[in-house]
């Protein structure tokens, strides 16, 4: 995934390995190479596994802030997933929306809760001591009711079947979809987008239409977040566009952009050099 972001003076290329088996729980191994702007030589090698989670969650958080009506308290967050993306999406949304008081982690319908899910909660609890964390393995837990009551739903899984029925979320719910990156993958039913979204907001129109299973055959309105997000209006135009379309749900779909990788990698690389971190070697 090569990219250049002139605004941050960076050129980089990220290499990602995709596990061949669904039983692999180590996530997506990734490394980003930072290139010198003048010579093109490699000047830095950065582990991108954690940074990919940060940059994706940051993009989702920007979209959530843009689309959710200001002044309205939200208390319930539902998250599908238990990996790096689930951690960073949960952490950043809890920071961004301090009214959130309950987080429910739901395992995919085809899987069972694992130690990863419990480890995730143990990692988040000290960071947000006033938040109640629960998961779908708890006796008597009602998955359908949790989805229906949610103010925000975040889906971070490589699912190939919808995670919940299209009518289950109540009107006004904000949904973030970041798990699918192949046309055969999808986390929600495409008809939910057609019937309830009004307009689907994405990080990149060409990329999501080519890669996201939810958008295969979708003929409704698609809006790129960057086209309606400005420093002064904080995305008010995006919210207004959704209201004009008459949607019930606000939906943001992300497949990740290479420009995000070069931006965050350059930021970390420059900061590491400033602080004298990392290992420098002759090459």
Buried (B, 14 or more C-beta within 10 A) or exposed (E): BEBBBEEBEBBBBBEBEEEEEEEEEEBBBBBBBBBEEEEEEEBBBBEBBBBBBBBBBBBBBBBBBBBBEEEEEBEBBBBBBBBBBBBBBBBBBBEBBEEBBBBBBBBBEEEEBEEBBBEBBEEBEEEBEEBEBBBBBEEEBEBEEBBBBBBBBBBBBBBBEBBBEBEBBEEEBBBBBBBBBBBEBBBBBBEBBBBBBBBBBBBBBEBBBEBBBBBBEBEBBBBBBBEBBEEEEBBBBBBEBBEEBEBBBBBBBBBBBBBBBBBBBBBBBBEEEEEEEEEEEEE
